[in-house]
Amino acid sequence: MKINVIPELKLRNVTKLEKERNRLQKILASERKLSNLLKKEIKWMLALIAPPERLSS
């Protein structure tokens, strides 16, 4: 039984990696998607480092 579990886990990991690769390729292929992702990342980073009163202005 353990022999069958390992290939199934590997297959699941490969499937997850393929989905992530496809998602990233779509982002890189679209200037709009890449721009939106960068905006989200910048906002997230600013929220981490900016004082709360600066964000509310």
ZADO-1210 file (C-alpha; in nm, 4 decimals, padded with zeros to 6 digits):
<atoms>
<atom x="00.0000" y="00.0000" z="00.0000" code="MET" pos="1"/>
<atom x="00.2801" y="00.2450" z="00.0769" code="LYS" pos="2"/>
<atom x="00.4290" y="00.1764" z="-00.2637" code="ILE" pos="3"/>
<atom x="00.1181" y="00.3198" z="-00.4321" code="ASN" pos="4"/>
<atom x="00.0975" y="00.6250" z="-00.2066" code="VAL" pos="5"/>
<atom x="00.4350" y="00.7674" z="-00.3071" code="ILE" pos="6"/>
<atom x="00.3616" y="00.7897" z="-00.6816" code="PRO" pos="7"/>
<atom x="00.0230" y="00.9476" z="-00.6046" code="GLU" pos="8"/>
<atom x="00.1877" y="01.2126" z="-00.3878" code="LEU" pos="9"/>
<atom x="00.4458" y="01.2813" z="-00.6558" code="LYS" pos="10"/>
<atom x="00.1695" y="01.3133" z="-00.9144" code="LEU" pos="11"/>
<atom x="-00.0191" y="01.5599" z="-00.6941" code="ARG" pos="12"/>
<atom x="00.2958" y="01.7664" z="-00.6448" code="ASN" pos="13"/>
<atom x="00.3659" y="01.7686" z="-01.0175" code="VAL" pos="14"/>
<atom x="00.0075" y="01.8739" z="-01.0874" code="THR" pos="15"/>
<atom x="00.0341" y="02.1581" z="-00.8349" code="LYS" pos="16"/>
<atom x="00.3624" y="02.2694" z="-00.9883" code="LEU" pos="17"/>
<atom x="00.2166" y="02.2598" z="-01.3381" code="GLU" pos="18"/>
<atom x="-00.0787" y="02.4727" z="-01.2275" code="LYS" pos="19"/>
<atom x="00.1534" y="02.7238" z="-01.0627" code="GLU" pos="20"/>
<atom x="00.3772" y="02.7330" z="-01.3704" code="ARG" pos="21"/>
<atom x="00.0755" y="02.7947" z="-01.5948" code="ASN" pos="22"/>
<atom x="-00.0482" y="03.0724" z="-01.3657" code="ARG" pos="23"/>
<atom x="00.2921" y="03.2423" z="-01.3687" code="LEU" pos="24"/>
<atom x="00.3254" y="03.2080" z="-01.7464" code="GLN" pos="25"/>
<atom x="-00.0127" y="03.3785" z="-01.7898" code="LYS" pos="26"/>
<atom x="00.0993" y="03.6647" z="-01.5662" code="ILE" pos="27"/>
<atom x="00.4243" y="03.7070" z="-01.7574" code="LEU" pos="28"/>
<atom x="00.2435" y="03.6954" z="-02.0910" code="ALA" pos="29"/>
<atom x="00.0041" y="03.9767" z="-01.9960" code="SER" pos="30"/>
<atom x="00.1300" y="04.3278" z="-01.9309" code="GLU" pos="31"/>
<atom x="-00.1960" y="04.4122" z="-01.7527" code="ARG" pos="32"/>
<atom x="-00.1783" y="04.1075" z="-01.5225" code="LYS" pos="33"/>
<atom x="00.1860" y="04.1761" z="-01.4428" code="LEU" pos="34"/>
<atom x="00.1109" y="04.5412" z="-01.3681" code="SER" pos="35"/>
<atom x="-00.1800" y="04.4477" z="-01.1412" code="ASN" pos="36"/>
<atom x="00.0329" y="04.1945" z="-00.9555" code="LEU" pos="37"/>
<atom x="00.3083" y="04.4506" z="-00.9019" code="LEU" pos="38"/>
<atom x="00.0555" y="04.7039" z="-00.7708" code="LYS" pos="39"/>
<atom x="-00.0800" y="04.4491" z="-00.5227" code="LYS" pos="40"/>
<atom x="00.2703" y="04.3552" z="-00.4078" code="GLU" pos="41"/>
<atom x="00.3729" y="04.7197" z="-00.3618" code="ILE" pos="42"/>
<atom x="00.0578" y="04.7953" z="-00.1615" code="LYS" pos="43"/>
<atom x="00.1219" y="04.4888" z="00.0538" code="TRP" pos="44"/>
<atom x="00.4831" y="04.5931" z="00.1189" code="MET" pos="45"/>
<atom x="00.3799" y="04.9504" z="00.2006" code="LEU" pos="46"/>
<atom x="00.1253" y="04.8201" z="00.4489" code="ALA" pos="47"/>
<atom x="00.4037" y="04.6301" z="00.6248" code="LEU" pos="48"/>
<atom x="00.6463" y="04.9207" z="00.6535" code="ILE" pos="49"/>
<atom x="00.4320" y="05.2367" z="00.6552" code="ALA" pos="50"/>
<atom x="00.2979" y="05.3827" z="00.9788" code="PRO" pos="51"/>
<atom x="-00.0839" y="05.3492" z="01.0027" code="PRO" pos="52"/>
<atom x="-00.1435" y="05.7281" z="00.9948" code="GLU" pos="53"/>
<atom x="00.0431" y="05.7539" z="00.6647" code="ARG" pos="54"/>
<atom x="-00.1806" y="05.4925" z="00.5004" code="LEU" pos="55"/>
<atom x="-00.5022" y="05.6734" z="00.5944" code="SER" pos="56"/>
<atom x="-00.4024" y="05.9985" z="00.4162" code="SER" pos="57"/>
</atoms>
